[in-house]
Structures are given as C-alpha cells and as structure tokens.
C-alpha cells in the first residue's frame, strides 16, 4: 500500500477515534433527558411529547457516531469463528461491506 494511502487511512482512523470519544459524551445528555422525562411524568404528572423523539434522536446519533469509533478500536463484536480462517484482506473487505450495509440499509 502506498505511503499516502496509509497516511489517509490513519487520518480517517484518528478522526473516527476522536469523534467517537467526543460523541460518547452524548450518553450524559441522554441520561439527563430520560431522568427529566421520568421526573416530569411521575413526580409532576406533566409528561411531554417531544422528549420521546429527542431521546430517540440522541440515541441514534450516539449509536451511529460511536460505531465508527468501535470499528477503529477493533472492539466490534463479530463472528470470530469465521474471521479466524480468513486472510486480513478478506477480513477488511467483510468488515467494510457489513459496516456499509448496516449504515445504509
């Protein structure tokens, strides 16, 4: 692999790593939103309609943005009983294909 392609891939991995670390803080906002809804619904007896949608948006963003971090950190759970028999090139192709498939349907 040429040096420039390797540097590009390393830069993309670093971007995935740091964006995943940054977006992981959304779990704090998600916890706050859920706690707020529980408080308003059960203590104040005043549920809101928008918190459910906001909660889903935060969770979806957290899931998608931290997925890139998980792949960059090689922490993704996968079927190792299949991957151990593959060469690294095919492992990378399968990871790319299934990541693309999961992201874009």
C-alpha positions as CSV (number, residue, x, y, z in Angstrom):
1,X,0.0,0.0,0.0
2,X,1.4,3.4,-0.9
3,X,2.5,5.7,1.8
4,X,-0.1,8.4,1.0
5,X,-3.0,5.8,1.2
6,X,-1.6,4.6,4.5
7,X,-1.5,8.1,5.9
8,X,-5.0,8.8,4.6
9,X,-6.3,5.7,6.4
10,X,-4.5,6.6,9.5
11,X,-6.0,10.1,9.4
12,X,-9.5,8.6,8.9
13,X,-9.0,6.2,11.9
14,X,-7.8,9.1,14.0
15,X,-10.9,11.1,13.0
16,X,-13.2,8.2,13.9
17,X,-11.4,7.7,17.2
18,X,-11.7,11.3,18.3
19,X,-15.2,11.8,17.0
20,X,-16.3,8.6,18.9
21,X,-14.7,9.9,22.1
22,X,-16.5,13.2,21.7
23,X,-19.9,11.8,20.8
24,X,-19.6,9.3,23.7
25,X,-20.5,12.2,25.9
26,X,-24.0,12.1,24.5
27,X,-24.7,9.4,27.0
28,X,-24.6,12.1,29.7
29,X,-27.2,14.1,27.8
30,X,-29.3,11.0,27.1
31,X,-29.3,10.1,30.8
32,X,-30.3,13.7,31.7
33,X,-33.2,13.7,29.2
34,X,-34.5,10.3,30.4
35,X,-34.3,11.5,34.0
36,X,-36.1,14.7,33.2
37,X,-38.9,12.8,31.5
38,X,-39.2,10.4,34.4
39,X,-39.3,13.3,36.8
40,X,-41.9,15.3,34.8
41,X,-44.1,12.2,34.1
42,X,-44.2,10.6,37.5
43,X,-43.5,13.4,40.0
44,X,-45.1,16.4,38.3
45,X,-47.7,14.4,36.4
46,X,-46.9,16.5,33.3
47,X,-45.5,14.3,30.5
48,X,-44.1,15.9,27.4
49,X,-44.5,14.7,23.8
50,X,-41.2,15.9,22.5
51,X,-38.8,14.1,24.9
52,X,-39.5,10.7,23.4
53,X,-38.5,11.9,19.9
54,X,-35.5,13.8,21.3
55,X,-34.4,10.7,23.2
56,X,-34.6,8.6,20.0
57,X,-32.6,11.2,18.1
58,X,-29.8,11.3,20.8
59,X,-29.6,7.5,21.0
60,X,-29.5,7.1,17.2
61,X,-26.7,9.7,16.9
62,X,-24.8,8.1,19.8
63,X,-25.2,4.6,18.1
64,X,-24.0,5.7,14.6
65,X,-21.2,8.0,15.7
66,X,-19.7,5.6,18.2
67,X,-19.9,2.7,15.8
68,X,-17.1,4.2,13.8
69,X,-15.0,4.5,17.0
70,X,-15.7,0.9,17.8
71,X,-14.6,-0.3,14.4
72,X,-11.4,1.9,14.6
73,X,-10.6,0.5,18.1
74,X,-11.2,-3.1,16.8
75,X,-13.7,-3.6,19.6
76,X,-16.6,-4.7,17.5
77,X,-18.2,-8.0,18.3
78,X,-18.1,-10.2,15.3
79,X,-18.2,-13.8,14.3
80,X,-14.6,-14.7,15.1
81,X,-15.2,-18.3,14.2
82,X,-15.5,-17.2,10.6
83,X,-12.8,-14.4,10.6
84,X,-10.0,-16.6,12.0
85,X,-9.9,-18.6,8.8
86,X,-9.8,-15.5,6.5
87,X,-6.8,-13.6,5.3
88,X,-6.6,-10.0,6.6
89,X,-7.6,-8.6,3.2
90,X,-10.8,-10.6,3.2
91,X,-11.5,-9.7,6.8
92,X,-11.2,-6.0,5.9
93,X,-13.5,-6.4,2.9
94,X,-16.1,-8.2,5.0
95,X,-15.9,-5.5,7.8
96,X,-16.3,-2.8,5.2
97,X,-19.2,-4.5,3.5
98,X,-21.1,-5.2,6.7
99,X,-20.4,-1.8,8.1
100,X,-21.7,-0.1,4.9
101,X,-24.7,-2.5,4.9
102,X,-25.6,-1.7,8.5
103,X,-25.2,2.1,7.9
104,X,-27.1,2.4,4.7
105,X,-29.6,-0.4,4.9
